[in-house]
Amino acid sequence: MTDLESFSARLKSLTDGRASAPRVKDGIMNLVLDVGGLSAERRDAVAAAIREGGLLVPGVKDVRIAMTAERKPLRIIAVASGKGGVGKSTLSANLAVALKRLGFAVGLVDADIYGPSQARLMASEDRKPQARDKQLVPVDSPLGVPMLSMAHLVEPGKALAWRGPMAGNALSQLIDADWGDAELLVVDMPPGTGDVQLSMVQKHKPAGAVIVSTPQDLALIDATRAVSLFEQTQVPLIGLVENMAGYSCPHCGEISDPFGTGGAEAAGSAMGMPFLGRIPLAIDIRRRSDAGDPPAAGDDASGRAFLAIAEKVAAWLRA
């Protein structure tokens, strides 16, 4: 046998607090359950708990359930750059991991249709998504961030010879998946300002965008184009991240700046954009990224750099 208090605690745990406290009168248990933010599997578990609870709670003869569906729409954070090779995908993966550490229910979408890399970065290359009710079901990564990438759907190394509309349709399937409990999606955008980027900002309307650049002038010129795209489509700009900012020699400890320093911060100031922080050019970031072990999961210097950026993004979201 179980009492009403323990049954209520069980339901609260299963529904992430979306179930009201059960009330019993004349042998009837009345319960209000918000199922809008629950995955299908979680709903089945809740239904089983209600059936069992109705029989096991002393004095309860029947259960009456009012169902609501007040699921909040997913908020999308687009991580973008004007060109490739600036570390946008690495930042996206680590931003998702760090936001999860800060308490957000976050998912990760690899929108770089032609050059997906998130499956490697998140150690999920061997996983394949299922489909339910014509929606993809994201795969789980080892760090608990649900995610989707074209790398989960095509053979490794296979080139996608798709025109823009096909790529746009593929992006929609990734974003409009069954994200279950997620409240936030971090979307790793393809570099540039082409068809896929336009489909993303026009159809899926990100809540905000994070721009990534290295300090060098050429990358900053391209980052300015990415900023212009989001300004033209009225997507708020959360801020600018300077990646590969300073290299510390692992042998002598000397700091050098092969890509320059401070350029992204200066460019952000000139454009009136907040500066979110710097990520160093560090060999441990490269090694851990290749191994599918995002540094943001740890508390070393690299992990703290990503976490500091995520904290600013979190403050923006909460504001």
Secondary structure, DSSP 8 states (H G I E B T S, - for coil): ---HHHHHHHHHHHTTT-B---EEETTEEEEEEE-TT--HHHHHHHHHHHHHHHHHSTT--EEEEEEE------EEEEEE-SSSSSSHHHHHHHHHHHHHHTT--EEEEE--SSS--HHHHTT-TT---EEETTEEE-EE-TTS-EEEEGGGTS-TT------HHHHHHHHHHHHTS--TT--EEEEE--SSSSHHHHHIIIII--SEEEEEE-SSHHHHHHHHHHHHHHHHTT--EEEEEE-S--EE-TTT--EE-TT-SSHHHHHHHHHT--EEEE--B-HHHHHHHHTT--GGGS-SHHHHHHHHHHHHHHHHHH-
